[in-house]
């Protein structure tokens, strides 16, 4: 996909669990104005894909093999022109909200709350920060 010809908000999904990547893809693709530009199964893979895919928004799982989502978020946000990151987890909150924000995420979102409305809300939040 060419970001110059694709009018949609381009989302990169980062999660080591295929079922959640598939569910996230469905939500993104069914939300007007959004499209999935790629998927990564690890933080390192996500970092490698950013320059090539040029996502507008990243949905980042917290717990992954290798570097976790918090450290991946920190590394991404240190990049020039880094896209906003939403950190997500199956855990409702715990210590992740504070850690995610400290790492540069725009928000922490429990996976159980992820849906069409929250995707649009996260994009609006990204635009206001």
C-alpha positions as CSV (number, residue, x, y, z in Angstrom):
1,X,0.0,0.0,0.0
2,X,1.2,3.5,-0.8
3,X,0.5,6.0,2.0
4,X,0.1,8.7,-0.7
5,X,-2.7,6.9,-2.4
6,X,-4.3,5.2,0.5
7,X,-6.7,7.6,2.2
8,X,-7.2,5.3,5.2
9,X,-5.5,5.6,8.6
10,X,-2.8,2.9,8.4
11,X,-2.6,0.6,11.4
12,X,0.2,-1.7,12.3
13,X,-0.9,-4.6,14.6
14,X,1.8,-6.0,16.9
15,X,0.9,-9.1,18.9
16,X,2.4,-12.6,19.2
17,X,-1.0,-14.2,19.3
18,X,-2.5,-14.9,15.9
19,X,-6.1,-15.0,17.1
20,X,-5.9,-11.5,18.5
21,X,-4.1,-10.2,15.4
22,X,-6.9,-11.6,13.3
23,X,-9.6,-10.1,15.6
24,X,-7.8,-6.8,15.5
25,X,-7.5,-6.9,11.7
26,X,-11.3,-7.5,11.5
27,X,-12.1,-4.5,13.7
28,X,-9.6,-2.2,11.9
29,X,-10.8,-3.3,8.4
30,X,-14.5,-2.9,9.3
31,X,-14.0,0.6,10.7
32,X,-14.5,3.3,8.2
33,X,-11.4,5.2,7.3
34,X,-9.0,2.6,8.8
35,X,-6.9,-0.1,7.2
36,X,-4.2,-2.6,8.3
37,X,-0.9,-1.8,6.7
38,X,0.8,-4.8,8.4
39,X,1.2,-7.1,11.3
40,X,4.2,-8.0,13.5
41,X,4.6,-10.9,15.9
42,X,7.3,-9.3,18.0
43,X,8.6,-5.9,19.0
44,X,11.8,-6.2,17.0
45,X,9.7,-7.1,13.9
46,X,7.5,-4.1,14.5
47,X,10.5,-1.8,14.7
48,X,11.9,-3.2,11.5
49,X,8.6,-2.7,9.6
50,X,7.9,0.9,10.6
51,X,10.1,2.6,8.0
52,X,8.8,0.3,5.2
53,X,5.1,0.4,6.2
54,X,4.8,4.0,7.5
55,X,1.9,3.3,9.8
56,X,-0.2,6.1,11.2
57,X,-1.1,4.2,14.4
58,X,0.3,1.2,16.2
59,X,-1.7,-1.3,18.3
60,X,0.9,-2.9,20.6
61,X,0.6,-5.9,22.8
62,X,2.3,-5.7,26.2
63,X,3.5,-9.3,26.7
64,X,5.6,-10.7,23.8
65,X,8.7,-12.8,23.5
66,X,11.9,-10.9,23.2
67,X,11.4,-7.2,24.0
68,X,8.0,-6.5,25.5
69,X,5.5,-4.0,24.3
70,X,6.6,-1.3,26.8
71,X,10.2,-1.4,25.7
72,X,9.2,-1.6,22.0
73,X,7.0,1.4,22.5
74,X,9.9,3.3,24.1
75,X,12.2,2.4,21.1
76,X,9.6,3.4,18.5
77,X,8.7,6.7,20.2
78,X,12.4,7.6,20.2
79,X,12.4,7.3,16.4
80,X,12.1,10.5,14.3
81,X,8.5,10.9,13.1
82,X,7.3,8.0,15.2
83,X,3.6,7.1,14.9
84,X,1.4,7.1,18.0
85,X,1.2,3.8,19.9
86,X,-1.7,2.3,21.9
87,X,-0.5,-0.4,24.3
88,X,-2.9,-3.2,24.8
89,X,-3.2,-6.2,27.1
90,X,-5.5,-9.0,28.2
91,X,-4.9,-7.7,31.8
92,X,-7.3,-4.9,32.7
93,X,-4.7,-2.4,33.9
94,X,-2.3,-3.2,36.7
95,X,1.0,-1.5,36.3
96,X,0.7,-1.2,32.5
97,X,-1.1,2.1,32.3
98,X,1.6,4.1,34.0
99,X,4.4,2.1,32.3
100,X,2.8,2.5,28.8
101,X,2.4,6.3,29.2
102,X,5.9,6.6,30.6
103,X,7.2,4.8,27.5
104,X,5.4,7.3,25.2
105,X,2.2,5.5,24.4
106,X,-0.9,7.7,24.0
107,X,-3.0,5.2,26.0
108,X,-3.3,1.8,27.6
109,X,-6.3,-0.2,26.5
110,X,-7.5,-3.6,27.8
111,X,-8.0,-5.9,24.9
112,X,-11.5,-6.6,26.2
113,X,-12.5,-3.0,25.5
114,X,-11.1,-2.9,21.9
115,X,-13.7,-2.3,19.3
116,X,-14.8,0.0,16.5
117,X,-15.6,3.0,18.8
118,X,-12.3,2.6,20.8
119,X,-10.3,2.5,17.6
120,X,-11.7,5.8,16.5
121,X,-11.3,7.2,20.1
122,X,-7.6,6.2,20.1
123,X,-7.1,8.0,16.8
124,X,-8.8,11.1,18.0
125,X,-6.6,11.0,21.2
126,X,-3.5,10.5,19.0
127,X,-4.4,13.7,17.0
128,X,-4.8,15.7,20.2
129,X,-1.4,14.8,21.7
